[in-house]
Structure formats: structure tokens, C-alpha cells
Amino acid sequence: MDRNFYRFRSEWHLNAPAEDVFRALAELDDYPTWWPEVQTVHPLSEDARRLICRSLLPYDLEFTVRQSQRDRRAGILEAGLEGDLEGFSCWSITASSGGALAVFDEEVIVNKKLLRRLAPIARPAFKGNHSLMMSHGRRGLTAYLAGMRLGREPGTQSRPFTR
């Protein structure tokens, strides 16, 4: 197996209606307001955005996200990724007892030269870095959704916490 290939899966149990979770996750432009590691989102077209992300380790990942599926009824948000990460990511949002379950699946090949060179020794650190980022994302989305329930519109609240 390619040491630069990663498969991730995260499950977020959220105390919010599935429709609200879908709405929040579909608004990629708002991610920097609630997800600390998503530094910037630059619109490229109606269905494409350029993201710059940085977690605990001292490197940025810059990649384009191109929406390939947005199905509110099925609760599916899927996108292709190009740049420092190449592959796909997919959110599956379903109602569950007490709220919603958001499942994130991602399969990527890392193209960033530095990370490719370090992969033989740093792969566990890269995976841990991703886990930390996902933990912060879940926590940030929880706060963001609480704001939505209080009547705030998406994109109007400040970052819920800092790293």
C-alpha cells in the first residue's frame, strides 16, 4: 500500500436536527468561523473552493474542494479534492436519537512534497494530527449549531474556541 494514502472515518453524534447539521456542513464558506484548523476558504466557482488548513503540526495543506454531490434528502455531501490532498471526502448526515449522526469518510493521497518525504517516519503523527483536527471540528460544530438554535444565522458568530 502507498504510504502516502490515507483513509479516515469520523463519527460525530450531535445534539441538533439532521437538517441543521446538513445546512452547516454544506456551507463551506463558514467553516473558518467554527473549525479552527480551516484557516481560509476562497470561492473559485459555485461548486469549488480553495481551502488552507493547519492543525498542530507546522505545515499548511492547500487544496481545492469540488462538490460532486449535494443531496439534502439523502443527507449526502461529497466532494473531490485536488492539490496537497487528492481524493474525496464525504459527509453522511442522518437523524439519530437525540439529534443527528454525521459520518465523515475521506480517502486521500498526500501530494505535498515535505509530507511525502516524511511519511516513512511521521505517518503516525500525521494520523494523530488529523484526529485532533476532527476533534476540534466536532467541538466547533457543536457550538456553531447551538448558535443556530438560538436564532443566529450561519456565518455570524465568532470562533467558538482557540487552539
N, C-alpha and C positions, 0 to 999 in steps of 0.2 A: 504494500500500500504506500502511496505517496505521502511522505512525511509532512507535506505542506497542505494536505487535505484535512479538513475538519468537519465533523458532523456534530451539531449541537441540538439539544432539545431542552426547553424550559417550560414548566407548567406554572402558571400564576393563577391562584384562586383569589378572586377579587370580590369585594363586597359592594357590587354595583350591578345594575342591569346589563345584560349582554349587549343591548343596543348602545348604551353609553360607552361601553368598553370598545365596541367596534368603531364608534364615532371618534373616540380619542385616538385609537391606533391608526385609523385611516388618515388622520390629519398630520402627516409627516412634518409639515412646516412648524408645528407646535412642539415637536419633540424636545428642542433645547429648553423649553420652559419647565419641563418636568423630568427630563432624563439628563443628569449631569454630564455623562460621557459623550453625549451628542452635542458637540461644540457648535457646529453650524450646519444649516440646511440652505442650499442655494437652488432656487427653482430653475430648471432648464427648459421644461415644457410642461404641458398639463399633466402628464403622467411620469415625469422624470425629475429627480432631484439629485444634487451632488451633496454628499454628507462628509463631514470631517468629524471623526470620533477619536477620543483619547480617554483611556482608563488610567489605572495606577502606573503601569509601566510607561517609560518615557518615549513613546512613539505615537504618531498620528496614523490613522487609517483614513484614506480618502478614496471614496468610491461613489459610483452612480447607481441609484436605485431606480429601476424602470418597472412600473406597475404592470403586471401581466394579468392579474385577476383581482377584481373588487366586487364581491358578491355579498351584499348586506344580508340577504335572506339566508344564505348558507353560512354566513359568518366567516368568510374566507378573504384574506388579504395576502396576495402573493406577488413577489417581485423578483426580477433578475438583478444581479449585482455585477458591476464591472469596475475594474480599477485595482486598488490594492487587494480587494477581495473579489473573487469571481465565482459566481454560482447563483444560488437562490435563497430566499428566505420566505417563510410563510407563517402567518398568524391564523389560527383557527379558534374562533370565539363561539362558545356555546353557553347556554343557560345551565346553571347548576344550583344545587340547594344553597340558598343564602346569597346568590349573586351570579357570577359568571366564572368560567374557566377559559383562560387564554393560553393556548399552546403555541409556542414558538419553535419552529423547526428551521434549521439552516444547514446547508451543505455548501462549503466554500473551499476554494483553493486560494492560498495566500500568494499574492504576486509581489508584494513589497520585498525588495532585494535584501534588506537587512534581516527581516524576519525569516526569509528563506535560508539565509546563511546560518542563522542561529537555531533553526528548528531542531537539529540533532540533539542539542543540549538544553534548549529552552522551551521545548514543546509543552511540558507540564506547567511552566509559568504562564505561557500564552493561554492555556485552557483555564487556569485559575483566574487570570485577568478577565477572561470572558465571563466566567461565573460571577465575579464581583460586579462587573458591568450589568449583568442581568439582575442581580440582587438590587442594585441601586435603581434600575429601571422599574422593577416591580414596586419598590417603595415610593418612587416618584409618581408613578401612575396612580397608586392608591391615593396619594394626597391630591393629585390633579382631579381624579374622579370625585373625591369628596367636595372639592370646589365646584364641580359641575352640579352636584346635588344641592349645593347651597345657592344655585342660580347663576354662578359665574359662567360666562361664555368661554369656550376653548380659546386659549392664547392670551387670556387677560390676567393670569396670575403669575407671580414671580416664581423662581426656582424654589421648590419646597425644602431643600436642604443642600448643603455643600459637602464636598468630599472631605 
